């Protein structure tokens, strides 16, 4: 394999340093020097398949990796655990996220999204600049919280949960950069992290306990889980219910609004993509409310979102810990070693995606293109892979199309700064600065207003 490579720029530009290491290695497994920590970087899709699927038992998440230590401090045991605890949660949660069940809720989700988007009318009239990340978090909140909790959590409390989640994932950054430090050693961000976890519990636990006392007959996730039984007929315990709900709400909201925040600066630099996207949405939705019947015809919209997740996957890094000695790609991996997989890195490597790997091209995902170039199926894994593949993948796909189609059927957006931001170090792939823009309403009689600077 290539010799070990030190990455002196990793603190300054972590994401770019890892991409450069992947390209330097030519896709081979390479050990990278991050100061005291010396993990193995895995970028070849065939090796990704071995770690996440074929030999997943050899490469568990590992409670002692920096990312999973932090995550477990938030979500405890459950769907993000390992072994039987994980399996029990997966058995309970998987039926709630089956495509047929999620698809039955599309119109209800669309209604919630449409109502949340209504608030942008006043923003458009005032001509004020807004943080689209904040607006997206509010829109996602309206959709996901209704799906998970029906009317059990007021909007203000739901927004406080999302604000606390934002604090959690950004406060983890120092731990990711110094993964060798034990939790008892304080680092910047720890106090904010623990306060945010407590804030989530202060809102969620009373609601959860009330649902356990009276589950009701609703089909929201909390009511359904409160009525669920374990394999031996017992109701789910409060801790398992809490841990699974926090994990699934966090993943469902985080992936959606963080990933979609990148869309606007991307479109600002890709006017031809923006034009095709607007043309499709104008033709299919025609200015009316988005409904389930529109989704099959929003083909290019789906391709845009697939390409967005290729370049900006929310779950950008997946550390694993070797549970036993192994050989991966001809490289000896000792027991206890940390292995890093990164969709962000693999998705940007010319070795797997050609010379235009870092260009935004939705036609890569056009119908009929899948597999036509012989690309390995694990060259693209924004939702993970194997037994830990994200349960909410189909939910994200439907929700993201609904949000984008609703927004772009009613508004046009002009960015204050059309440049694509650099990513910041956090547990999810977030822009280093806020994406701010102004909003213009589009009247039904003039679906295509004159283009303006930025997203048109």
Helices and strands as residue ranges (DSSP letters): E 5-6, H 14-25, E 30-33, E 40-42, H 45-49, I 50-54, G 56-58, E 59-60, H 66-75, H 83-94, G 95-97, H 99-103, H 106-117, H 120-126, E 130-131, H 132-149, H 155-171, H 173-177, H 190-213, H 221-227, H 238-268, H 271-285, G 292-297, H 299-311, E 318-322, E 326-328, E 331-333, E 338-341, H 343-346, H 350-353, G 362-365, G 377-379, G 386-388, H 393-410, E 411-415, E 423-424, E 430-431, E 436-441
